[in-house]
Amino acid sequence: MSDFETSEEFIKSLLRKFALLNAISHGGKPDKGAVIGRILAERADLRNQSKKISLFAAEVVGEISLIPLNQQKETLEKESPDFLAQELDRRREISRRDAERGTTLPPLPGAIQGKVVTRFPPEPNGFMHIGHAKAAILGSSYARKYDGKFLMRFDDTNPAAEKKEFYTAFLEAFSWLKIKPDLVRNASDDMEKFYALAEKMIRESTAFICTCPQELMREMRGKGEPCLHRLHTVDQNLELWSKMQRGEIEKNEATLRFVGDMKSLNTTMRDPVLFRIVDQAHPIQGSKYRIWPTYDFDGAVEDSLDGVTHAMRSKEYELRDELYHAVLKALKMREPEIVEFSRLALQNTTVSKRNLKKLILEGKVEGWDDPRLPTIAGLRRRGFVPEAIQEFILSMGLSKVESLPTWDLLESFNRKILDPMAKRYFFVADPVQMFVQGAPILDLRLRYHTEEKYGERVVRTNGDFLLPESDVKSMNVGTIIRLIEAYNVRILEKREGKILASYIGNEKLEVAQKVQWVSQSEKTALRVKIPGPLLLGEEFNPGSMKIVSGFAESAVREIPLGDIVQFVRFGFCRMDEVGTAILAHK
């Protein structure tokens, strides 16, 4: 080990790399212990410097914490691009090995091989997004791990928000993600069971009908003061329940509340609402029912009735776990094990259905499948493949640590899958015309991929080319460039947006700048949508979608819509519609 590798400068540099990496993976807040642990694990030769490392770590982690999250990745890319690339490769390799060995997921508490039942209970009030995908993929993966069963149950007990199109959208997303539930069902099909259990709770005095106005109920719950309606007799509650069913009580005039603990520090337990009146037709049940259970009731009850052994849900429900168990205890029903994990979102976007709907209604995005959105439909349209999403999610496992991964990490999984299979084509953005004097007329046989099995196409050149404006900017008169897979030319003249060059042969010159091109005689117009960050901070980014116009080689006309290809030196793109592609990523 050199003297430099024990120096303060080297150790701080190493700490800075790992601190930036840790911060990016954990919402901008680096963990000092994790950073030190990672360095000592990977650099055994520095373990005798642990005191020095610990001392410097506090200083470095403090500095990184002051850098805004959106700048941390840029800083790491600028300061240590090779380190970041190596780390992404390392994560992909770990994910691949773990998937092969079946060790990606930690064991479930109390799990018995062949007896595990998991579920995914989405509400059909929007399209499936990356956060839903995490819950669904973890649930289905654990069911497979234990040779158990995986259920998809629509939590459709709020007619005011649900639509048939959203049921279909979830099922289509499941199919595309290659998630195969053992059973698909609707919570709304069990309304009669819910009513019977509600009456049981009324008769056993574990629930009561409350006719307090909503504002008063909210105020009293905040103060921890019980409602006078708690003193209703069983008969009074049953009569009010019947009136609610018969339509003799209007919406917001009565609810069925759980007898909880009004002094509990967990405000969820302060006599929460279990049923409320929703006078709106249900997309499946129509107008058959007007009293609908809240998720706190139907989620717990359905898990017990469905035989769920491990109820997997994100940490946001943590405070409601106590109520989940309390409802089942009151009903003397079997209680599943709750398994929590951190929510999943991506930087510079939102998974809030309310926010997504707002963007759609305001016309700021194209719809639920807008390629800027983290919906499964949006990711699919953008050019992500289901295997990449699966690997990305499984690489995070069952951690409860809140993180906000970058799009780059998801892109790295996608790139690994696409690179060996995506056909390659020529595309020029913002084209500039170049005429080459003395150029031969050639029929170039170009492979679609380095792998021969993908075939080849013939491209004719006659000296009239289109080049990307970004490459042209760096050319000067006298510059020698190589037209990729063609020949070398010397720039003679640049004027009025055009270039004149001369043919100088086909020798492979090390000094030649390699330039992408499209033959003028075989061009086809193409525009490419380039999705960017949906949000800047908390606000919509009006520049989140850019469009570049250009020309591609004529073979692009034969690409089926929906196929993902690689435009050489531009990026992976999905053919969205005739004449339009969408950039997935570089």
C-alpha positions, 0 to 999 in steps of 0.5 A: 500500500502506497503512502498516498493510500494512507493519506488524509487526501485519499481517505477523504476522497474515498469517503466522499465517493461512498457518501455521495453514493449512499446519499443518492440511494437514501433520499439525500441523507448519507448514513455515516455508519453505512459509509464507514462499513462499506469502505472497511468491507471493501478495503481490508488494507485500510482497516488499521486506519479505522479511527482516522476513517471514522474521524474524517467520515463525520466531516465528509458526511456533513458536507454531503448532507448540505448538497441538494439531492438533485445535485448529489448525483451530478456531483458524483458523475462529475467527480467520479464517473468510473466509480459510479459506472462500476457501482451500477455494474456491481449492483446488477451483478449482485441482483443477477446472482441473487436471482439465480440463487433465489436468495434475493429476498430474506425469509418471512417470519413464521413462513411454512413451505407450501402454506404461505399466502400473499396478496396485492390489494390495489384500489381501481382508482387510477393506473398501476405505478412503480410503487404498486409494482413493488408491492405486487412483485414482492408479494408474488415473489414470496409466494413463489419462494415458499410454493404458496399462493398469490392473490390479486384482490381489488380493494373496490369499496369506494364507488366515488373514485373507482372506474371499470377502466382502472380494473382493466388497466391493472390487469393489463399491467399485471400481464405485461409485468408477467405477474401471474396471480393464483386468483383475481377477485373483488372486495365488493363481491363480499358486501353481504359478508361485510354487512353481517360482520358489521351487525355482529360488531354492533350486537357485541358493542364493539361498534356504534352509529355516530351522527356527528357532523364531520367537522365535530367528529374530527375536532373531538377525535383531535381532542381525544374526547368520546362521542355521546353516540357511544352511549347508544344501546344495541337496539338504537344502533341496529335501528340507525344501521337499518335506516342507513341501508334503507336510504332514510339517512343521507350521506355524511349524516351517519357512520359506523365507528369502531369502539377504540381508545379515545386517549390513545396516542395513536390517533388512528385508534380514536374511534375510527370510521369503519363504514360510511354512506356513498350514494354513487353507483359502483362500477361493478355492483351498481346501486345495490349498496349505499353503505361501504366499508373503509379500507381499515375494515375491508382490508383486515377482514378480507385478508383473514377470509382469504387465508392470507398468511403474510399481509405485505404493505408499505410502511405508510400504513404503520400507524394503522397496523394496531387498528388492523389487529384490533378489528380482527380481534373484535371479530374473533377472526384469524390475524395474518402477519403484517410485513412492511417495506418502504415505499418506492418512488423515483426522483423528480416524479410523483406516485400520488394518484391525486397528483397524477390525476391533476396533471392529466386533467390539466392537460400537462401530460398526455394521459396515464401512459405519458412516458414521463410518468412512473405508471407501468403504462408510462414506463412501458411506453417509454421503452422499459421492459418488464424484466428490468422492473422486476430486477430493479425492485428485487434488488432493493429487497424488503428494506424498510429504509426510505429511499428515493432511487434515481431513474439511472438505476432503473435505466441501468437494469433496462440497458443490461437487458436491451443491449444484447437484443436491440437492433441498431439503426442510424438516426440524425437529430437536427440534421446538417447536410454534407456533400462529399466530393469524389465520394464513391457510390456504395451499397454498404451492408450494415449489421443490425447488431454485433451478433450476426443472428440479427441480420443486416440491411443494405444502405446506399450512399452517393456522397450526400449525407446528413450529420447531427448538428451536435457533431458538426459544431466541433468540426473545423475546416481541415478536420478529418472525420470518419463516417461510421462504417463508411469512410473518411472525409476532410472538411473543406468548407462550412457555410450557411448550415451546409458542409463541403468535404472531400473523400480521402479513403477508407483507412482506419485513422486513429485521429479521425472523429467518428460521426453518425450519418444518414444517407440523403437518398435513403432518409425518412423523417422521424421525431423523437420525444425525450422525457425529462424530470416531471417535477422541479422540486414539488412543481411541474416541470414545463420543460419535461418533454422535449422533441427533436426532429431529424432523419433516420435510415429508411429501414426504420420504416419497417420497425413494428410499432412498440419495438425498442431499438438502439439509435447508434450514438443517440440511445434506446428508443421505442417506436411509438407511432408512425414517424415518432419514437420515444427515447427510453435512455442512453 
